[in-house]
Amino acid sequence: MRKHSFVVHAGTDTKGDVLFMEVCDDCVIIRSGSGAVCDRCWYERLINMTYCPKTKVLCLWRRLTNTTRLDKYYTKKCRELYFCIKESMEKAATRQKNGISGEPELGGEFPIQDVKSGQGGLLQVTMEGVGLKFSQSKELEWFIELKDIKEYKTKKDIFMLAEYDPKRKETVRHKFQSNMAHDIGYAMLCVFSYIAAARSADNHTRKELEARMAGRRRQFLHSP
């Protein structure tokens, strides 16, 4: 997956927070100054994009659940950023038209806050399940196998997940607050859809998919 990074400021001038904008094959990833992912702008939700050479401001309009959101970013390289996103979107549209997807970029990392404990952390959606890590407590760190996920849904800024605990032999429900709750739900949908498609594929294809995604759980749990 190719990525092009740009340094931008939130808003219309340099007074805004410093952010890193990564232009990827299927979306634009927005990271905070510390490098944490704070937002994703999927191309299929992007409905308009403009830039002004005079003010050096890039404007992104995207479709949310029941509304349209406008985000503005200031950067001296607004023209380069605009055409970089435009080119990436055109290539994504061409791949979709020709039925060429290449290696799927599924899942992702999302900032969350556990509703029960109030601790902030990271939720990672992978092809094998959902990983949860919290910076302030090693006890609140675990991985939920995909087969144990019984239900998931979003409601405003809350992502809810139900898992079956084999040890306790009961269903445990979790609630996480995140400004990317809908993105988490969409990532989950993509993973389950891809798994369903893989199950209907031939054995050779399944082995390739398993080999490609193997180790993501281990990498997540052992990452710093």
Steps between C-alpha positions, in 0.01 A plus 500: 500500500653830388494801730591865449530717812440874538528730800185710542332725755139453606299802391592787272841612632808393695324559832325165466634172639778335301377182329643242263288413198575168329358446152438126458347276234149507649489789744677794660632428849532795737742466789566722798838656566590192708422271207176353636221446248222747578287480185456329163339646192385215272484588132151357459378753757684798350248702299702811418854635529640846424814701568588868487856590390465844656398390851678161474193327645372158397128432556356149528125433501394151597177317557425378851192315626244778472707805417791643303822594674748766387861490615761765417876452507775755449823398330754670279477195275122515458525470121725191518275347768188567293635331187648214702156421647335552161739257331454240774121527474511461121716188532264356761203564270682332210579193711139474609374539143733230371434274795863520612547541871852364555590423859214610723570764763245397758452596860699778662591666829260731681528710818243401763401556862360213704162617631522289817857582610541836329844400372614605156657255264518349156262261325637312201279314254685220322414198289530280809301706747509813713798604710466735796787680669489762773808702587434527874425137577639168374198327652277670246680348203360208308411359160150387401497224241277563201307179571415626851348829380124457521378852431620852432325829433546874523281768651619856452854503646468164678626171356351193669651153478372170638738205536457146621738420785586127481637497857193659655270341243300818461467801277687812613409843365742790460437867428759738359468870431671629186456777248570227244231259623337477157840437339557212742164353406580537131839331547329210677249469216780490242688228689195276544401552135849410383511191721165387360631543145821313586306204637335453163834519316709197405755348738798662326349848539416436865857395576630819340260710707596321820872539427457868420318580822690265736686666784290817526370397839852423625637829365224696669540343842880532495518851359618775739 
